[in-house]
Amino acid sequence: MTDKYAFMSAELERREREGLRRRLRPIVPESGMEVEVEGRRLVNFSSNDYLGLASHPLVIARAAEYLRQYGAGARASRLVCGSHPGFAPVEEKLARLKGRDCALVFNSGFQANVSLLPALTDRHSLVLMDRLAHGSLVLGAQACGCQVRRFNHNDLEHLRQLLQQHRAAHPRVIIATESVFSMDGGQSQVGALAGLAAEFDALLLVDEAHATGVVGPGGAGLCCDHEVDLVMGTLGKACGAFGAFVACTSLMGEYLVNCCAGLVYSTALPPAVLGAVDAALELIPQMEAEREELHGNAGYLRRALRQQGWDTALSTTQIVPIVVGQNEAAMALTAWLEQEGVLVVAIRPPTVPAGQARLRLALSVLHTRTQLEWLVELLGRWRARN
């Protein structure tokens, strides 16, 4: 008899050898940006709670209110009987924030990205995707069953060349990218992308997971002033809750309700989650001071780390990577920082390209300048010794 699980053991052993094996462990949120890990209190620099809304009193209170009013679960998919009254105010606020006619709530950013592209394509279509686009977009493109081509990161000339070479052969073309790139912290040129999409009659899908609430007027992101066909975003980062959304035209929204499997076949989000998001969307447009503080702290951190000789990639936002190269080096630095009282999770392939393992610092408005200065001091000590 053969061992039908042998391939699993072999893969886990390979990942162990190459410094790629991942493990789950309990992490308990405490006050501010502190967490408890295995009995120790650490400062968390890996959270996506950019505006600190996960613990905001209004967000918690609105979640509790919806829980009491509508119960713990949605009971079905939205097209069956799960589209409870909590959805309408959230989708109206999301559409208004993004400057679109319509918004639809999804259960997660991963679910949205893996189901949107298949809903918009057929086997004759072409997907053109930024080489550093999120893995969920990549998986969504692979599920399309159509031709997929990657253009060099933020290389508009390369994208134009691909459109010129291939547009005529495909009745439907979708350009897909992020506005703030999750692993580099850089930004895409949304206006120029929208111009190319219009010129070549292509649809443009932009993932604003790490932009929504954080950049743009009123936290609206980078797409609000441009002709972007689908603006996708998440509700579990700056919004402090869970879920995702797509903002688009009314026609596109009606099409997705009928044709997007991720929306059609999934039990809807629990009411408490919608309550939390509803409150967060009230707060976000008013948080200009918090956004200014957040970006000021990110600028300070980038400057300090670059002065020490660290590679912070193309970061211009609250995401500040430290690219160290090899998996072992990233894991060693992560382990040492944890010993010193800091939680920064190492990001390794396949999430980032081989040879580009990194520590991804994600800043929150809840981080104090004292905590940032302490982090810079620790990284300077490691740099001096290694």
RODO-2510 file (C-alpha; in nm, 4 decimals, decimal comma):
residues 386
     n   res          X          Y          Z
     1     m     0,0000     0,0000     0,0000
     2     t     0,1239     0,3490    -0,0825
     3     d     0,0970     0,6352     0,1634
     4     k    -0,1724     0,8576     0,0168
     5     y    -0,0519     1,1449     0,2389
     6     a     0,3115     1,1133     0,1322
     7     f     0,2952     1,4190    -0,0914
     8     m     0,1852     1,6285     0,2054
     9     s     0,4740     1,5183     0,4246
    10     a     0,7179     1,5736     0,1396
    11     e     0,5915     1,9260     0,0764
    12     l     0,6046     2,0203     0,4434
    13     e     0,9583     1,8820     0,4709
    14     r     1,0633     2,0822     0,1643
    15     r     0,9195     2,3974     0,3121
    16     e     1,0971     2,3305     0,6412
    17     r     1,4327     2,2924     0,4621
    18     e     1,3822     2,6115     0,2622
    19     g     1,2604     2,8225     0,5535
    20     l     0,9081     2,8469     0,4108
    21     r     0,7019     2,6439     0,6559
    22     r     0,4240     2,8405     0,8253
    23     r     0,2542     2,7752     1,1576
    24     l    -0,0470     2,9178     1,3358
    25     r    -0,0194     3,0496     1,6907
    26     p    -0,2579     3,2421     1,9169
    27     i    -0,2080     3,6191     1,9262
    28     v    -0,4267     3,8135     2,1704
    29     p    -0,4882     4,1854     2,0985
    30     e    -0,4256     4,4115     2,3971
    31     s    -0,4427     4,7899     2,4255
    32     g    -0,3142     5,0109     2,1457
    33     m    -0,0802     4,8185     1,9182
    34     e     0,0273     4,5675     2,1809
    35     v    -0,0462     4,1948     2,1662
    36     e     0,0143     3,8948     2,3885
    37     v     0,2042     3,6077     2,2260
    38     e     0,2841     3,2944     2,4264
    39     g     0,2593     3,4870     2,7520
    40     r     0,4714     3,7822     2,6385
    41     r     0,3566     4,1352     2,5588
    42     l     0,4831     4,2606     2,2215
    43     v     0,4411     4,5762     2,0141
    44     n     0,2646     4,4729     1,6937
    45     f     0,4038     4,6110     1,3668
    46     s     0,2201     4,3609     1,1440
    47     s    -0,1418     4,4725     1,1874
    48     n    -0,3536     4,6181     0,9057
    49     d    -0,5677     4,8123     1,1562
    50     y    -0,4311     5,1341     1,0072
    51     l    -0,6760     5,3759     1,1735
    52     g    -0,7219     5,1844     1,4986
    53     l    -1,0924     5,1302     1,4304
    54     a    -1,0997     4,7635     1,5339
    55     s    -1,1135     4,8806     1,8958
    56     h    -1,3030     5,2079     1,8473
    57     p    -1,5959     5,2380     2,0927
    58     l    -1,8479     5,3389     1,8233
    59     v    -1,7486     5,0460     1,6003
    60     i    -1,7848     4,8002     1,8881
    61     a    -2,1162     4,9514     2,0001
    62     r    -2,2674     4,9412     1,6502
    63     a    -2,1591     4,5780     1,6102
    64     a    -2,3304     4,4916     1,9389
    65     e    -2,6429     4,6833     1,8347
    66     y    -2,6714     4,4901     1,5061
    67     l    -2,6025     4,1633     1,6872
    68     r    -2,8898     4,2234     1,9274
    69     q    -3,1237     4,3421     1,6534
    70     y    -3,0557     4,0869     1,3775
    71     g    -2,8923     3,7882     1,5489
    72     a    -2,5568     3,6173     1,5151
    73     g    -2,5715     3,4931     1,1565
    74     a    -2,7134     3,5958     0,8200
    75     r    -2,8849     3,2553     0,7836
    76     a    -2,8327     3,2242     0,4063
    77     s    -2,6747     3,3797     0,0996
    78     r    -2,7921     3,7271     0,0081
    79     l    -2,9934     3,5994    -0,2879
    80     v    -3,1845     3,3532    -0,0709
    81     c    -3,2759     3,5268     0,2554
    82     g    -2,9477     3,6597     0,3942
    83     s    -2,9555     4,0188     0,2649
    84     h    -3,0558     4,1644     0,6015
    85     p    -3,1161     4,5408     0,6508
    86     g    -2,7567     4,6007     0,7589
    87     f    -2,6321     4,5795     0,4000
    88     a    -2,8135     4,8796     0,2499
    89     p    -2,6589     5,1581     0,4636
    90     v    -2,3114     5,0080     0,4294
    91     e    -2,3343     4,9780     0,0509
    92     e    -2,4711     5,3318     0,0205
    93     k    -2,1816     5,4689     0,2263
    94     l    -1,9257     5,2679     0,0276
    95     a    -2,0666     5,3923    -0,3046
    96     r    -2,0568     5,7497    -0,1762
    97     l    -1,7008     5,7120    -0,0422
    98     k    -1,5789     5,5738    -0,3743
    99     g    -1,7824     5,8122    -0,5920
   100     r    -1,9673     5,5306    -0,7678
   101     d    -2,3331     5,4551    -0,8381
   102     c    -2,3290     5,1178    -0,6682
   103     a    -2,1387     4,9083    -0,4154
   104     l    -2,1719     4,5414    -0,3263
   105     v    -2,0395     4,3816    -0,0083
   106     f    -1,8453     4,0542    -0,0386
   107     n    -1,7349     3,8208     0,2399
   108     s    -1,3595     3,8749     0,2013
   109     g    -1,1029     4,0340    -0,0246
   110     f    -0,9786     3,6918    -0,1283
   111     q    -1,3310     3,5795    -0,2161
   112     a    -1,3918     3,8948    -0,4192
   113     n    -1,0673     3,8767    -0,6165
   114     v    -1,0883     3,5060    -0,6988
   115     s    -1,4474     3,5400    -0,8219
   116     l    -1,4584     3,8807    -0,9951
   117     l    -1,2260     3,8037    -1,2853
   118     p    -1,3963     3,4718    -1,3746
   119     a    -1,7301     3,6556    -1,3722
   120     l    -1,6010     3,9156    -1,6185
   121     t    -1,4237     3,6900    -1,8677
   122     d    -1,4804     3,4000    -2,1025
   123     r    -1,2246     3,1752    -2,2713
   124     h    -1,1699     3,4329    -2,5468
   125     s    -1,0820     3,7136    -2,3061
   126     l    -0,7427     3,8554    -2,2067
   127     v    -0,6343     3,9558    -1,8567
   128     l    -0,3379     4,1939    -1,8233
   129     m    -0,2082     4,2065    -1,4676
   130     d     0,0664     4,3960    -1,2867
   131     r     0,3488     4,1581    -1,1986
   132     l     0,3251     4,2471    -0,8291
   133     a    -0,0541     4,2196    -0,8018
   134     h    -0,1868     4,0343    -0,4974
   135     g    -0,1934     3,6540    -0,5032
   136     s    -0,5744     3,6495    -0,4843
   137     l    -0,5926     3,8408    -0,8126
   138     v    -0,3458     3,5975    -0,9646
   139     l    -0,5579     3,3007    -0,8552
   140     g    -0,8672     3,4709    -0,9927
   141     a    -0,6955     3,5185    -1,3271
   142     q    -0,5853     3,1545    -1,3340
   143     a    -0,9470     3,0476    -1,2757
   144     c    -1,0665     3,2402    -1,5804
   145     g    -0,9514     2,9816    -1,8337
   146     c    -0,8459     3,2611    -2,0674
   147     q    -0,5122     3,4107    -2,1690
   148     v    -0,3312     3,5964    -1,8899
   149     r    -0,0276     3,8174    -1,9392
   150     r     0,1713     4,0031    -1,6718
   151     f     0,3097     4,3492    -1,7348
   152     n     0,6204     4,4732    -1,5553
   153     h     0,5461     4,6433    -1,2254
   154     n     0,4022     4,9914    -1,2803
   155     d     0,5443     4,9856    -1,6345
   156     l     0,2837     5,1698    -1,8400
   157     e     0,4884     5,1462    -2,1577
   158     h     0,5027     4,7671    -2,1273
   159     l     0,1271     4,7594    -2,0683
   160     r     0,0715     4,9757    -2,3752
   161     q     0,2850     4,7398    -2,5841
   162     l     0,0807     4,4407    -2,4695
   163     l    -0,2433     4,6212    -2,5499
   164     q    -0,1175     4,7172    -2,8942
   165     q    -0,0033     4,3607    -2,9665
   166     h    -0,3018     4,1681    -2,8329
   167     r    -0,6105     4,3882    -2,8019
   168     a    -0,7473     4,3167    -3,1490
   169     a    -0,7403     3,9397    -3,0935
   170     h    -0,9637     3,9482    -2,7841
   171     p    -1,3224     4,0753    -2,7642
   172     r    -1,2827     4,1477    -2,3922
   173     v    -0,9731     4,2748    -2,2064
   174     i    -0,9408     4,3355    -1,8313
   175     i    -0,6503     4,5256    -1,6741
   176     a    -0,5986     4,4347    -1,3062
   177     t    -0,3733     4,5919    -1,0453
   178     e    -0,3569     4,7300    -0,6912
   179     s    -0,3589     5,0985    -0,6029
   180     v    -0,1370     5,0518    -0,2957
   181     f     0,0720     4,7380    -0,3283
   182     s     0,0456     4,5199    -0,0217
   183     m     0,4031     4,3928    -0,0068
   184     d     0,5931     4,7007    -0,1294
   185     g     0,3841     4,9903    -0,0052
   186     g     0,4164     5,1706    -0,3375
   187     q     0,1355     5,3193    -0,5443
   188     s     0,0131     5,2636    -0,8976
   189     q    -0,0584     5,5411    -1,1466
   190     v    -0,4334     5,4998    -1,1474
   191     g    -0,5052     5,7965    -1,3736
   192     a    -0,2670     5,6753    -1,6429
   193     l    -0,4047     5,3208    -1,6170
   194     a    -0,7568     5,4541    -1,6581
   195     g    -0,6420     5,6472    -1,9646
   196     l    -0,4968     5,3337    -2,1239
   197     a    -0,8106     5,1346    -2,0411
   198     a    -1,0259     5,3989    -2,2117
   199     e    -0,7954     5,4227    -2,5134
   200     f    -0,8022     5,0475    -2,5740
   201     d    -1,1636     4,9881    -2,4622
   202     a    -1,0582     4,7653    -2,1740
   203     l    -1,2115     4,7145    -1,8307
   204     l    -0,9992     4,8299    -1,5358
   205     l    -1,0101     4,6498    -1,1989
   206     v    -0,8186     4,8133    -0,9117
   207     d    -0,7726     4,6520    -0,5713
   208     e    -0,7820     4,9260    -0,3063
   209     a    -0,7489     4,6972    -0,0038
   210     h    -0,4608     4,8981     0,1451
   211     a    -0,5744     5,2388     0,0181
   212     t    -0,9340     5,2577     0,1375
   213     g    -0,9585     5,4785     0,4444
   214     v    -0,5895     5,5662     0,4353
   215     v    -0,5161     5,7742     0,1233
   216     g    -0,7119     6,0104    -0,0981
   217     p    -0,9633     6,2801    -0,0016
   218     g    -1,1624     6,1663     0,2997
   219     g    -0,9874     5,8291     0,2843
   220     a    -1,1590     5,7534    -0,0460
   221     g    -0,8509     5,5884    -0,1964
   222     l    -0,6752     5,6588    -0,5249
   223     c    -0,9559     5,5730    -0,7675
   224     c    -1,2238     5,8255    -0,6763
   225     d    -1,1227     6,0827    -0,9405
   226     h    -1,0630     5,8345    -1,2232
   227     e    -1,2676     5,6185    -1,4588
   228     v    -1,2103     5,2809    -1,2954
   229     d    -1,4688     5,0168    -1,3861
   230     l    -1,4359     4,8089    -1,0694
   231     v    -1,2952     4,9397    -0,7430
   232     m    -1,2426     4,6536    -0,5016
   233     g    -1,1536     4,7058    -0,1376
   234     t    -1,1531     4,5319     0,1980
   235     l    -1,3311     4,6094     0,5239
   236     g    -1,0843     4,4301     0,7523
   237     k    -0,7964     4,6757     0,7252
   238     a    -0,8537     5,0486     0,7767
   239     c    -1,2245     4,9810     0,8435
   240     g    -1,1249     4,7596     1,1368
   241     a    -1,3842     4,4870     1,0742
   242     f    -1,4144     4,2150     0,8094
   243     g    -1,5347     4,1645     0,4536
   244     a    -1,4816     4,3335     0,1199
   245     f    -1,6671     4,5313    -0,1426
   246     v    -1,6806     4,6276    -0,5068
   247     a    -1,7825     4,9782    -0,6178
   248     c    -1,8969     5,0169    -0,9767
   249     t    -2,1813     5,1276    -1,2038
   250     s    -2,5372     5,0133    -1,1388
   251     l    -2,5252     4,7949    -1,4515
   252     m    -2,2052     4,6260    -1,3354
   253     g    -2,3528     4,5729    -0,9909
   254     e    -2,6646     4,4048    -1,1276
   255     y    -2,4479     4,1878    -1,3515
   256     l    -2,2333     4,0756    -1,0554
   257     v    -2,5404     3,9923    -0,8454
   258     n    -2,6405     3,7533    -1,1221
   259     c    -2,3052     3,6258    -1,2447
   260     c    -2,0387     3,6442    -0,9696
   261     a    -2,0160     3,3071    -0,7955
   262     g    -1,8442     3,4492    -0,4887
   263     l    -2,1513     3,6598    -0,4173
   264     v    -2,4186     3,4174    -0,5373
   265     y    -2,3107     3,1031    -0,3524
   266     s    -2,1802     3,2290    -0,0182
   267     t    -2,3645     3,2781     0,3092
   268     a    -2,3776     3,6527     0,3781
   269     l    -2,1717     3,8348     0,6379
   270     p    -2,3032     3,8291     0,9975
   271     p    -2,5042     4,1349     1,1048
   272     a    -2,2509     4,2376     1,3720
   273     v    -1,9819     4,2732     1,1054
   274     l    -2,2058     4,5023     0,9008
   275     g    -2,2754     4,7095     1,2099
   276     a    -1,9040     4,7549     1,2732
   277     v    -1,8427     4,8537     0,9118
   278     d    -2,1362     5,0962     0,9166
   279     a    -1,9818     5,2801     1,2110
   280     a    -1,6324     5,2759     1,0578
   281     l    -1,7646     5,4350     0,7385
   282     e    -1,9128     5,7179     0,9452
   283     l    -1,5775     5,7824     1,1095
   284     i    -1,3341     5,7473     0,8176
   285     p    -1,4197     6,0673     0,6230
   286     q    -1,3618     6,2715     0,9406
   287     m    -1,0176     6,1245     1,0202
   288     e    -0,7908     6,3598     0,8245
   289     a    -0,5792     6,4332     1,1318
   290     e    -0,5262     6,0620     1,1929
   291     r    -0,4291     6,0044     0,8289
   292     e    -0,1842     6,2941     0,8431
   293     e    -0,0274     6,1536     1,1593
   294     l    -0,0079     5,8045     1,0087
   295     h     0,1707     5,9223     0,6943
   296     g     0,3989     6,1478     0,8956
   297     n     0,5072     5,8500     1,1044
   298     a     0,5559     5,6365     0,7917
   299     g     0,7740     5,9075     0,6384
   300     y     0,9840     5,9256     0,9550
   301     l     1,0286     5,5470     0,9584
   302     r     1,1278     5,5273     0,5906
   303     r     1,3850     5,8038     0,6264
   304     a     1,5354     5,6529     0,9406
   305     l     1,5615     5,3038     0,7941
   306     r     1,7096     5,4232     0,4658
   307     q     1,9712     5,6194     0,6589
   308     q     2,0686     5,2929     0,8273
   309     g     2,1043     5,1279     0,4850
   310     w     1,7868     4,9172     0,4825
   311     d     1,6086     4,8494     0,1534
   312     t     1,2506     4,9751     0,1949
   313     a     1,1572     4,8923    -0,1660
   314     l     0,9214     5,1436    -0,3312
   315     s     0,7258     5,2379    -0,0202
   316     t     0,5389     5,5689    -0,0169
   317     t     0,2611     5,4682     0,2238
   318     q     0,1917     5,3216     0,5679
   319     i     0,3383     4,9876     0,4498
   320     v     0,7163     4,9961     0,4942
   321     p     0,8963     4,6748     0,3916
   322     i     1,2505     4,5839     0,4895
   323     v     1,3791     4,3630     0,2085
   324     v     1,6528     4,1339     0,3425
   325     g     1,6698     3,8781     0,0611
   326     q     1,7036     3,5234     0,1892
   327     n     1,4398     3,3428     0,3914
   328     e     1,6809     3,2521     0,6696
   329     a     1,7869     3,6152     0,7153
   330     a     1,4258     3,7318     0,7373
   331     m     1,3371     3,4627     0,9908
   332     a     1,6452     3,5380     1,2011
   333     l     1,5632     3,9086     1,2159
   334     t     1,1986     3,8355     1,2998
   335     a     1,3005     3,6005     1,5837
   336     w     1,5490     3,8524     1,7281
   337     l     1,2963     4,1363     1,7207
   338     e     1,0434     3,9174     1,8988
   339     q     1,2993     3,8462     2,1709
   340     e     1,3343     4,2229     2,2081
   341     g     0,9561     4,2726     2,2337
   342     v     0,8473     4,3464     1,8760
   343     l     0,6153     4,1425     1,6533
   344     v     0,7018     4,1746     1,2835
   345     v     0,6110     3,8777     1,0684
   346     a     0,8530     3,7718     0,7932
   347     i     0,7033     3,7583     0,4431
   348     r     0,8518     3,4858     0,2249
   349     p     0,7888     3,3262    -0,1146
   350     p     0,5502     3,2615    -0,2756
   351     t     0,3923     3,5763    -0,1285
   352     v     0,6947     3,7698    -0,2575
   353     p     0,9407     3,6685    -0,5329
   354     a     1,2249     3,4310    -0,4481
   355     g     1,5227     3,6130    -0,3005
   356     q     1,3082     3,9033    -0,1784
   357     a     1,2022     3,7854     0,1673
   358     r     1,1213     4,0789     0,3894
   359     l     0,9809     4,2124     0,7090
   360     r     0,6644     4,4047     0,6295
   361     l     0,6117     4,6895     0,8736
   362     a     0,2483     4,8008     0,8777
   363     l     0,1905     5,1226     1,0692
   364     s    -0,1196     5,2231     1,2603
   365     v    -0,2228     5,5581     1,3979
   366     l    -0,2157     5,3816     1,7363
   367     h     0,1643     5,3461     1,7192
   368     t     0,3397     5,6086     1,9266
   369     r     0,6485     5,7945     1,8116
   370     t     0,8314     5,6407     2,1089
   371     q     0,7514     5,2926     1,9750
   372     l     0,8746     5,3907     1,6285
   373     e     1,1988     5,5332     1,7659
   374     w     1,2501     5,2148     1,9665
   375     l     1,1968     5,0023     1,6542
   376     v     1,4476     5,2147     1,4612
   377     e     1,7000     5,1751     1,7440
   378     l     1,6573     4,7959     1,7450
   379     l     1,6964     4,7710     1,3692
   380     g     2,0056     4,9897     1,3857
   381     r     2,1603     4,7590     1,6440
   382     w     2,0910     4,4519     1,4281
   383     r     2,2283     4,6277     1,1207
   384     a     2,5480     4,7223     1,3013
   385     r     2,6071     4,3654     1,4202
   386     n     2,5150     4,1901     1,0955
***
